[in-house]
Amino acid sequence: MKNISFKVNDFQYTINNKLTLIQACLKNKVDIPRFCFHEKLSIAGNCRMCLVEDLKQVKPLASCAINVSNSMSIYTNTLKVKKARESVLEFLLANHPLDCPICDQGGECDLQDQSIVFGSDRGRFYEFKRAVEDKDCGPLIKTIMNRCIHCTRCVRFSNEVAGVNILGITGRGSKMEIGFYIENLMRSELSGNVIDLCPVGALTSKPFAFTSRPWELKSYNSIDILDSLHSNIRVDVRGTKIMRILPRVNYDLNEDWITDKVRFSYDSFRRQRLYDPMIKVGGIFFKIGWKKALLFLKKLFFSLIVSSNRSSFIPLRGYMGDYLDLETVYIFKRFLLLNGSNFFLPNMQNSLSNDLTSFYSFNTSLNKLNESDFCMLLDVNLRVELPVINSKVKQLVSKKMLPVFVIGFYSNFNYFVKHVSSSSKTLLQVLEGSHWLSTKVSKKFSTKPVFFIGDSSSLLKNHFFMPLFHFTNIFCNSWNGLNIVSNDSSYFTLREFNLSSIHAQNSNFLNFSINFILNFDKVALIKSSAFQIYQGHHGDVNAVNSNLILPSTSFIEKNTFYSNTLAVVQKTKKVLFNPGNSRDDWKILNALIDNFGFSYFKVKNSFDLISFLSESTPFILYKRSLALNFFGFYEQSFYHFFAYFSVNNNYYISDSITRNSKIMSLCFSKFKTKDYNFF
């Protein structure tokens, strides 16, 4: 690649010669209208709206389909270009219905905006407009195909990004239309992104239909904590109600895409919420105030200390679930330690080591994945765990022919993979050099391999990493190809605070008088004789089985910090007011610390808490270490695995937020088929 100089409207610019004309113009802030062009999709050149003039050429050029050449001189605002754009718009509007007042795209429609700027003041087409039958895409996407202008963005997205090759073009001329070749549904975990891609009102959000106008909404920037990637999102609110959730562009994390779970599960923030502290008496919950709840807990804790004849230890066990922010984890660990309990039970089963960040994080960034030349999936369903990362791997398979091999559970991949085996003994043979796959992964042939390993894999318990480091280039120079994949949002945070199942490996043999459940909802706990305290935001199974409920706020209702699996710390924005008498998680725990007589350890305000976090969480201040050269010889202690998909076999209703969403329940019932093992 080399830089060349070219002129746009008699202004000279220097640009990369691999870019197209429209990319070069946009990079230099020269706006060119377009419908079919999108930076993350292949070039189609359908709409012809991006025409520019080159004085050396007779006809206008489609700027999206022609690369920049040295000494090229183009014009974007000549009379010839304006007339060409006006004619293109006239043809696009010839069959377009005049239903802008009732169109959900009104106010943010590209066709509407460009018709005002570049279109004519009248049309010359007086014949009958054609009509196209609407398609049934499922419960998420509403179609009005009369409005379609055939830009094929949806077709290219489904084929290139989502990996669902069911959309296409049929017919020619006036009978041309976009749809399914056979009657089908849009079965994809990223299907909602076609709504953002559609430049007109042909594809709109079915839950958002006829509910609000864009100019009535107030937007807030936040993050998606329904998976461990924490994609950037924009929350649109009208009054005290969330109307929709859209993606924010971040090329280091989610690019332009978000999952359907976070896009359409916003209705759950108004369903089955916990509003007041409640105590169970005779199997029935009664509302109590915060003062009574804290006083009751104080008496309960002190009575247990007296009855156990101990001055400091309280038989308390803490269950930590998903959606935990940095402040909450820090305060909860302090709360348990101050009460003499060191039994932590996070929502994870296997562990390797918490000494190095690389052992429990996703180490290869989205930009670095482009450099990989080998990929192996070990005991992980990447399509369910991290759909955005899975779409990136799919694009690398299509464009760079990236070889992908699977050892473990075989699921419904949306790109070509080679399923090698379901036993870890095969992996041992590969790393010892006695398998046909050894030549492809060895240091001589693969310079930058990537390995995706599930967080529930039994490999994390075995001596798997030592031969992996010796046999492959997974760690070399500035390359780190080891990626621990988890669907739990707080997986990395719990590990960073050294909270893992290791602390509680013998806790099942002890008698605990109190179980403190903190947002632990993915698995229903077995009923026990212990007094159960539940702190969370939704009335899920564990809340029903508890004895005392402390209502807390969700991530959409507080300003707090989260760390994703890439060790990137981001902040959520408070979008809604606290429902009822609910409080932030860390404020509840902080009040408990003060209530139990540990006022010296109480955090005064959020600023003090952030300073404590900076001291206790090194990933905020320091970069992770890549020095992993201390491994010696290893033992051959490999075992059979791959029986862990019982928790994540349901994509749409997998946690307390999505289980209380009417839209997600509808998706599960519509998309559940016998031959579609992704769901």
N, C-alpha and C positions, 0 to 999 in steps of 0.2 A: 504494500500500500504506500502511496506517495501523495503528497499534496500538490494540487494544481490550482491555477487561478482562472476565474471566469467572471463574467459580468452579468449583473441583474439590474435592469433599468439604468444602465450606464454607471452603476457602482461596482467596483471590483472587489471580489472576495477570494480568499484562499480556503480550499476545502479538500476533503479526502476524495480521491477519484473513484472510490467504490460506492459512493452515494448516488442516489437518483436525483433528478432535478428538483423534485418536490421536497426531498429530504434536505438537500443543500439550501433551498430557499427557507424552509422552516427553521433550520439551524441558525440562519442569519436574520431571523425575525421578519421575513418577507412572507406575508400570508397569501396562500393559494387555496381557493375553494375546492372541496373534494367531497365525495360521497363514499366511494368504494375503497379508497386508500386507508390503511391502518398500519401503524408502525410494527405491530406484533403479528401481522398476517402477511401472507404472500401477496404478490402483485397480481391484480386482476385486470385493471384497465377497462372496466365496464362503463362507468358513468360518463367519461370524457369531460368532466367538469373542470379538470385541472389543466386545461389547455393553455399553453404559452406560445409565444411567437419567437422564432429564430429567423433573422433576416436572411440567412443563407438557405432557408427552406421555404418551399412554396406554401405548404399547409401548416397549420398549427400543430404543435407537438404535445403528446400526452406526457406531462412531466413526471408522472408516477412510474412510467415504463421505460424511461431513457436515462442512462447514466450521464453524469457530468463529464465533459471532455475539455481538454486544455484549450484556452482562448475562446471558449464558447461565450456568446453574448445573446441573452434572452430578454424578453420584455413581457411583463405580466399585466400591463394596463393600457395596451394600445387599443385602437378602435376595432381592429380585427379580432382581438382576443375578447373584447366585451361583447361583440356581436355573436361570436361563436358560443360563449357561455349563455347568452340570452336564448339562442336557438336550442341549445341542449336542455335548458330548463323548460322551454316551451314543449318539447317532446316529452319530457318527464311528467309534466302536468297534464298532458293530453288525456291520459287515462286515470289520473289521480282524482279520487272523490273530493268534493268540496264539503268536508265534514270537520274542518278545523275546530269549530266551537265545541264539539263533543269528543274530540280526540284527546286521549290521555297524554300524548306527546306534546300537546299545545304549550307553548312557552319555552320549550327546549328542543324544538324540532329543527334539524339542520335544513330540511327542505323549505320550511317556512322562512327561516332567517335568510337563506341565500336567494330565495325568490324576491324578497324585499330589496336586497342589495344589487343583485345581478339580473333579475328577471324583468320581463316586460310588464307594462301596465294593463295589458289585455291579451286574450288568447284568440287564435284563429281556427280552433277546432270546434265544430258544431255537430259532429256526429255522435252516435251513442257510445258511451264509455263501456269498456269491457268489464266483466264481472268474474271474480275468482272465488272458488269455494274456500272457506276458512278451514284450517287444519286443527286437529286436537293434539296439542303437545303435552297435555297433562295438567295438573293443578297449579302450575307455577306460571306458565307463559300463555298469554292471551294473543290470539292471532286475528288480524283483519287484513287478509291478503290482497284486498283491493288497493290498499295503500302501498304495496310493495313496489320499489323502483329497480329491483334486480341488481342491487350492488353486490350480492353474494357474500357479504361479510359473515352472515350466520352459517353459510355452507362451509366457508373456509375455516371458521372457528371450530365447528363441530368435527371437521376432518383433521385439522392440524393441531389444535390445542386440547379439545375435549376428548378426541380419539373415538368419537361415536360417528361412524360413517353411515348415517341414515338420512341426512339431508342432501338434496341435490336439485338439479334443474331438469324439468321435462318440457317438451314442446319447443316450438320455434316461432319466431315472429310474434304476432299478436296472441298466440296461444301459449307462449312461454310462461311458466310459473315455477315457483320454488315450493318444495314440499317433500314429503316422504314418498319413496318409491312404492312402498306398501303401507297400509295403515299401521301406525306405530306411535310410540310415545318418546319424548325426549328424555331418555334415561341417562343422565349424567350428573355427577356431583358438582359440575360447573355450568350447568345449563342456563342459569339465570343471567350469565354474562352476555348472552345474545341480546338481551333487552337493552343493555347499555350500548352495544355495538350498532343496533339498528338505527339508521339516521332519520327514519320516519316513524309513523305510528303503526307499522305492520306487526311488530312484536313488542308487546307491553306486558307489564306485571299484572297478573290476574288478581292477586290480593290487593293491589294498589288501585285497581280500576274504579273510576268514578268516586274517589274518596277525597282528593285534594288537588290543588293546582300548585305548580312549582313556586310561584311567587308568594304563596301563603306559608311556605315552610321556612323554618330557621335551621341552619345547618351547624353541626358540631363535628369536630375531628376526634376520632377515637380509634381503638384497635379491636380486633376480633380475638377473643380469648377462648373460642370454642375449639381451637386446636393449638398446638404448641408453636406454630409459626408466627402468630399474632399479626395477621395481615392488617394493613391500614384501611380503615373504613370511614365513611361519612354518614352520620346519623341525621336524618331530616325529621324535625319535630313540628307539630302544630299544636299549640297550647300545651297540654300535659300528656300528649299521646304521640308515640313514635309512629310515623307514617310509612317510612321506608328506610332501608340501609343500602348504601352504594359504596363501591370501592374507591379508594384514593390511590393514585399512581405512586408506587415506590419500587423502583427497578432493582433494589437490593433485597426485597422481600417477596412481595406478591405481584410485582409488575402491575398489570391492569385488572387482575382477576381476584374474585373472592368466591368462597364456596356458597352453595345454596343454603347450608345450615344457618350461617350468620345473616344472609340476605333476607331470609323469609321467616325466621323464628322470632321476630320482634314482637309478635302478638303474645308470647309467653310472659312478657314482663308485666302483663295486666291480669294474668290468670294464676290462681292457686298460690297467691303471695301470702307471706306471713307478715301481719301488720302489728301485732302486739305480743308481748311476753305472755306465755300461757303455761299453766301447770296442770298436770293430769291428776284428777282425783276420782277414784272409782271408775276408771276407764273413760272419763269425759274431761275434755280440756276446758279450763276456765281462764278468762283474761285476768291478768294482774299487771300492775304498773312496774316500771323499772326499779323503783325503790324497794318494793316488796320482793321482787325477784332477786335483787342483789342481797337483801337481808336474809332471804331464805337460803341462798347459797352459802352465805357466811356462817349461818348456824349449822348447816349441813356439814360443811368442811370441818368446823371446830368440833362438832360432835363425833366425827370419824377419827379425828386426832386423839380425842380423849378415850374413845372406846378401844382404839388400837394401842394405847399406852406408848405412843411415840410423840416426840416433840416436833418433828419436822416432816416426816414422810407421810404423804397421803396416798392411799391406794387408788391412784388416778391413771387412767390410760387415755391417750389422745389419738383420735382418728382424724387424719388430715386428708381432705379430698382435693377436688379440682377447683379451678378459678380462684386460687389464693394469690393475693398480691404480696409484694415484698414486705410491706409494713405488717401485714397480718401474720405472716410466717415468723417474722422476727419477734413480735410481741407474744405470739402463742408459745414459741419455744421458751422465751423468758418466763412466761406464766407457769408453764409446767415445771421448769427447773426450780423456780422459787418455791413451788409447793412440794419439792422433793421427789418429783416423778421424772424419770428419764425414759419412759416407754412411749415411743412414737410409732404410729402405724400409718404411714402414708399409703396412698393408693398405688403401690407398686410391689412387685413380688421378687424380682431378681436384682442383683447388684454386683458390681465388680469392685470399684474403688471410688472414693470421693476425693482422693488426693489430687488428681489432675482433672481439670475441666474437660479435657478431650475425651475422658472415659464416659461422660454422660451427656454430651452435647452434640449438636449438629454442626460439624466443623467445616463443611464445604459450602460456601455461600452460593447464592444463585448465579452470580457472575462467574465464579470459579468452576461451576459445573460444566461450563462450555469448554473447558480445557481438558476434561476427562476423556480417557480413551478406553476405559473398561468399567463395567458396572456389575455388581453382584448384590442381589437381594437375599438376605439371610433371615428367615423366620419373620417376615414382615409383609403386610399388605399395604403398600405405599399409597394405593388409590383410596383407601379408607382413612389411613392415619394422617397423611399430608397430601391432599389432592392437588394443591398448587405445585408442590415439588414433583409430584407424579406427572403433571402436565409438562413440566420442563424436561423431564426424562423422555417423555413421549416425543417432544420436538427434537431432541438430540438423536433419538433413534431414527426419526424420519429424515432429518437433514444431514447428519454426520454418520449415519449407520453405526451408532454406538452399540456395541455388543452387550446385551443384558442377559445374565444368567441367574437362575433362581435355585436356591437350595432351601427347601422348607415347604410350607403350605402353598399349594398352587391355587391362585384365585383368578378372577376374571380380569386379566390385564387388557388394557386398551392399546397395546403396542406389542410388537413381536418380542418374545422372550424365549429362552431355552431352559426348560425345567430339567435340571440335572438329576436331582435326587431329593428324597424327603428325610434323609438320615445325615446326622452330623459326622458319621464315619466317612462319608464321601468327602466332606470338607477337609477332614484330616488327611485323606489321600491326596487331595489337591495341593495342600500346603506342604506335603512331604515330597511332592514331585512324581508320584506314582499314578497320576490320573491324567487323562487326555486334556483336561482343562488346565493343567499345571503350566503348560507352555504359554498359554494366553495371559496368565496372571503373574507370571514370574517377573523378576526385575529386568530381565533382558528384553522382554517384549512389551510390557506395559509400564510406561513411565509415570502415569498419573491415574491410578485406579481409584474408584469410589466404592465403598461398601456401606450398605444400608442395613442396619441390624435393629430388630424390634426390641423395645424396652422390656418386654415380657419373655424374651428368648432365654432358654437355659444356657445359651452360649456365654452369657454374661457371668455365669457361675463357674465355668470351666476355664482351663488354661488355653483358651483359644487365641488370645491376643498375642501371646509370645511367638508362636510360629508364624502368625500373620505378619508381625513386624520384621521378622528375619527373612521371610521368603518373598515379600512384595515390597513395592515402593509406596506403601500407604502413607508413610512418613518420610519425606525427603525434602531438604531445603525448606522452601516456604509452602510446601504442599501437605495438606492434611485431608486424607480421604476417608477417615473413620467417621461415620454418622450414626448416632443412636437416635432412632425414630420413636417418638412417643406422641400419642394423641392427647395426653393430659397436659393441660395448659401450665400447671404449676410443677411439672416434673423437674425441670431444670432448677427452679428456685428451691425446692425441697432438698435436692442434692447439694446445691451450693451452700445451704445452711447445715449440711451434714445430717440430714434427717432421712434415714432409710430404714428398711426392714431389719438391718443388722442390729439396731438398737433394741429391737423387740423380738429377737429370735427365740427367747425363752418365756415371753410374756404370756403365752397361752396356758402355761402351767401354773400361773399365779392367779390368786383370787383378787379381782379388782372390785372395789365398791362403787366406783364412779367411772363411767365412760363419757368422755367429752368428744362429741362428734362435730367437727368443723367442716361444713360443706362437703361431707362425704356422702355422695348420692349415687355413684355409678353401680355399686353393689349393695343389696339389702343385707344388713347385718343380722346375725342370728340373735333372737331374743334371749336375754340373759336376766339373771336376778339383780344385776348391777343397776344402779341409778343412772339413767342416760340423760345427758344434756345435749340438746341439738341446737347448733347455731348455724343458720343458713337463711336463704331468701325465698325458697319455694317449699311448699308443703309436700314433700316427697315421702317415700316409704319409711326412711329412717326417722323422719320427723314425726310420723304417726306413731311409731313404736317407742318414742322417747317419753320421758317423764316431765321434762322441762324444755320449753322452746324459747330461744333468744333470737328474735328476728333481726336480720342484717340486710344490708343493701347489696344489690348486684353491681357488676362492673359499670353498668350504664348510669348509675346513680351516685358515683363518687369520683373524686379526683385522686388517683392513686397510681402507683408504679407497678409495672409487670415486666418480667424478664422472659423472653422467648427462648427457644431451644438453641438459637444462635448466639446467646449471651448478649442480646441487644435489649437494653432497658428502654421502655417506652411508657408514656403516661396516658391514662384515659381521662376523658373530660366528663364532668358531671352534666348529664343531659336532662335528667328528670329529678324532681324533688323526692326525698325519701318517702316511700309509701307507708302511711300510718305512723307508728312509733318506732319504726326500724332505725337502726344506727349502723355506722360503718363497723366492720369487723374489728379493726384494731382499737377503735374507741371502746367497744364493749369489753375487750380483753384488758385494756388499760384501766377501765373502771373496776374490773374484778381484782386486778393487782392492788389498786388503791383500797378497795373494800376489804381485802384480806390483811391489811396492815403493812403492806410493802410500799408505802408512799414514797420512800427514798428512790425506788426503782421505777416510779411512775414517769411516763413521758409527758412533758408539759403540753407540747403542741406538735403539729406536723413538721415544723422546721427542725426541732430537736430530733424527731424520729428520722428524718432524712440524713442528718449528720451521723447518727448512730449506724444507719444503714451503710453509709460510705466507709465507715471503719470496719464493719463486720462482713461486708460483701466485696471481696477483692476484684470481681469482674467489672465493677463500676469504675475502678480506678486503673486497673492493670490489664494488660493483654494476657491471653491464655498462653500457657507454655507449650512449645512443640518439641521440647527435649525429652525424648523417650528412649534413651539409649542404655538403660540400666537393666534390661531384661537378659537373663541368662538362659540356662537350659530349662527345658519344660518336660512335663510328664504327659503321657498319653492317657488322659482321663476324659474321654469324650463319651457322650451318651446320646440316646435317641431323644428327640424333642418334637416340636410342632403339634401341639394340641392346645393352643391358647386363643383361638379365635371365638371362644364362647362369649366374651365380653363385647367385642367390636363387630359382631355379625349383623348388627342393625345400625346402619349409618344414620338414619334420619331421627331416631328417638333413642339416643345413647346416653343422655344425662338429664339432670333435673330441669334445665332450660328447654331443651328440645322436647322432652316428654310432656311438658305442659303447653306446647304449641299446637294449636288446632291445624295449622298449615302443615307442620311436619307429620302429624298423625295422618293427614290426608295423603301426603306423599308416600308414606309407608304402605298404606292400604292400596294405593294405585300402582306403585312400582314393584310390589312384591310378587314375584313369579317363581315358579319352581326351577326354571333353567337359568335364572339370573343370580348366580351365587355372590355377586358383589353386594347385594342387599340381604 
